[in-house]
Amino acid sequence: MHPGPDEPASHDIAQLREELAALFPLRDLDIRIGGHEIRLTTAKDIEQLIDRITEDEFRVDERLPYWAELWHSAVALAAFLTENRVPLAGRRVLEIGCGLALPGILAAASGAHVTCSDFEEHARLAATINIRQNLPGVAVNVRHMDFRHPPEERWPLILAADVIYEKRFVKPLADFLDQVLQTDGTVLLAEPNRVIAIPFFEALTARGFRYRRHARMTRLHDREVEISVYEITKGSIAPPLP
């Protein structure tokens, strides 16, 4: 792996786990997707993470540790990548708000050159662990990224799972995608049909984006939820995936 400028340089999984375990107890989640057995490491108790957030930290960004949970949208997007034979081999892929990095792991396992990004430092450390323990020897970049400050790079494929859940994210996220998606690129975005998605897609349409929706029933944690996976492109709608 090639760590980002603010990521741990160590390649030793045990050491990385020790670093994260020193902050809070850990748990492992095992999930099977498209013939892949994936083990994800995360915080054992999300409520404990919430309790540790200071008033000052919350006041600045209203940040909550959403990254520490495996969500239905991440599972749906990861399954979509495998079941729909999305062209991935040799392709540059950016996962935004990666959290535990499940979709990014599946993309990298299919030969994509993946960058997993998240705003939260603990999420990036967990993502690093998950990538290393599932894809030993595969180069995946993990880096800090803030929707409010898009990088100069552009990507042909962007993955996003459950990244629109508050009104304050709508404009920054729409602007971010407008900036970092290649002209002929595609965003694959999964979300659980929240009302907040309506103004988000209105913002995308105003910026010239078009989209196609795929509905998927997704089971996780003994609960089945309908997830929408969107193919989002700039200008005309891309032909359906094979």
Buried (B, 14 or more C-beta within 10 A) or exposed (E): BEBBEEBBEBEEBEEBBEBBEEEBEBEEBEBEBBEBEBEBBBBEEBEEBEEEEEEEEEEEEEEBBBBBBBBBBBBBBBBBBBEBEBBBEEBBBBBBBBBBBBBBBBBBBBEBBBBBBBBBEBBBBBBBBBBBBBBEEBEBBBBBBEBEEBBEEBBBBBBBBBBBBEEEBBBBBBBBBBBBBBEEBBBBBBBBEBEEBEBBBEBBEEEEBBBBEBEBEBEBEEEEBEBBBBBBBBEEEBEEBE
